[in-house]
Amino acid sequence: MQRAHSRSRKSNNHAIHNSIGDIRDHAQGMARDVRDIGEAVKDVLFEKFTDMLKRALSFGEKSQEAAKEAAADAREAVEERIQAHPYGTILIAAGVGVAVGMMLRRR
């Protein structure tokens, strides 16, 4: 009976040892899975962030081009009006100069 009990105890200890080993293996597997998921998330985030930066740069370049075009169009429109009405432009400029001069003198 003593031998059977000793064998049973060894068998139970062996089963517990195997269970702990299985738990350790599962935990290591889960840690690898979490690490793999983290790497995948990092890769996706990096890709999305890079894409977002590229789009922002493209938008900025387009906005800069649009601003340059608008400034050039405005300059051309002013030049055309000055050429179409040179005397009126001179009178307006003189009037603005007098008004600014009077405002500055009051200070």
C-alpha positions in Angstrom: 0.0 0.0 0.0 2.9 2.3 0.9 4.4 1.7 -2.6 1.1 2.4 -4.4 0.7 5.6 -2.4 4.3 6.6 -3.2 3.7 5.9 -6.9 0.5 7.9 -6.8 2.2 10.8 -5.2 5.0 10.7 -7.8 2.4 10.5 -10.5 0.6 13.5 -9.1 3.8 15.5 -8.7 4.7 14.6 -12.3 1.3 15.7 -13.5 1.6 19.0 -11.6 5.0 19.5 -13.0 3.7 18.9 -16.5 0.8 21.2 -15.9 3.1 24.0 -14.8 5.3 23.4 -17.9 2.2 23.6 -20.1 1.1 26.8 -18.4 4.6 28.3 -18.9 4.5 27.2 -22.6 1.1 28.8 -23.1 2.3 32.0 -21.4 5.3 32.2 -23.6 3.2 31.6 -26.6 0.8 34.3 -25.5 3.7 36.7 -25.0 5.0 36.0 -28.5 1.5 36.6 -29.9 1.2 39.9 -28.0 4.6 40.9 -29.3 3.6 40.0 -32.9 0.4 41.9 -32.5 2.3 44.9 -31.2 4.7 44.8 -34.1 1.8 44.6 -36.6 0.0 47.5 -34.9 3.3 49.5 -35.0 3.8 48.8 -38.7 0.2 49.8 -39.5 0.4 53.0 -37.4 3.7 53.9 -39.0 2.3 53.3 -42.5 -0.8 55.4 -41.7 1.2 58.2 -40.1 3.6 58.3 -43.1 0.6 58.4 -45.5 -1.0 61.2 -43.5 2.2 63.2 -43.6 2.5 62.7 -47.3 -1.0 64.0 -47.8 -0.4 66.9 -45.5 2.7 67.9 -47.5 0.9 67.5 -50.8 -2.0 69.7 -49.4 0.5 72.3 -48.2 2.3 72.4 -51.6 -1.1 72.7 -53.4 -2.1 75.5 -51.0 1.2 77.3 -51.5 0.8 77.1 -55.2 -2.8 78.3 -55.0 -1.6 81.3 -52.8 1.1 82.2 -55.3 -1.3 82.0 -58.2 -3.9 84.2 -56.3 -1.2 86.8 -55.5 0.0 86.8 -59.1 -3.6 87.2 -60.3 -4.2 90.0 -57.8 -1.0 91.8 -58.9 -2.0 91.5 -62.6 -5.5 92.8 -61.8 -4.1 95.8 -60.0 -1.6 96.5 -62.8 -4.4 96.3 -65.4 -6.5 98.8 -63.4 -3.6 101.1 -63.1 -2.9 100.9 -66.8 -6.6 101.4 -67.6 -7.0 104.4 -65.3 -3.6 106.0 -64.7 -4.9 109.5 -63.6 -7.5 108.1 -61.4 -4.9 105.9 -59.7 -2.6 108.8 -59.2 -5.4 110.9 -57.6 -6.5 108.0 -55.3 -2.9 107.4 -54.3 -2.4 111.1 -53.5 -5.7 111.1 -51.5 -4.6 108.1 -49.5 -1.2 109.7 -48.9 -2.8 112.9 -47.6 -5.2 111.1 -45.3 -2.4 108.9 -43.8 -0.2 112.0 -43.4 -3.0 113.9 -41.5 -3.6 110.9 -39.3 0.1 110.6 -38.4 0.4 114.3 -37.8 -2.4 114.2 -35.2 -0.5 111.7 -33.1 
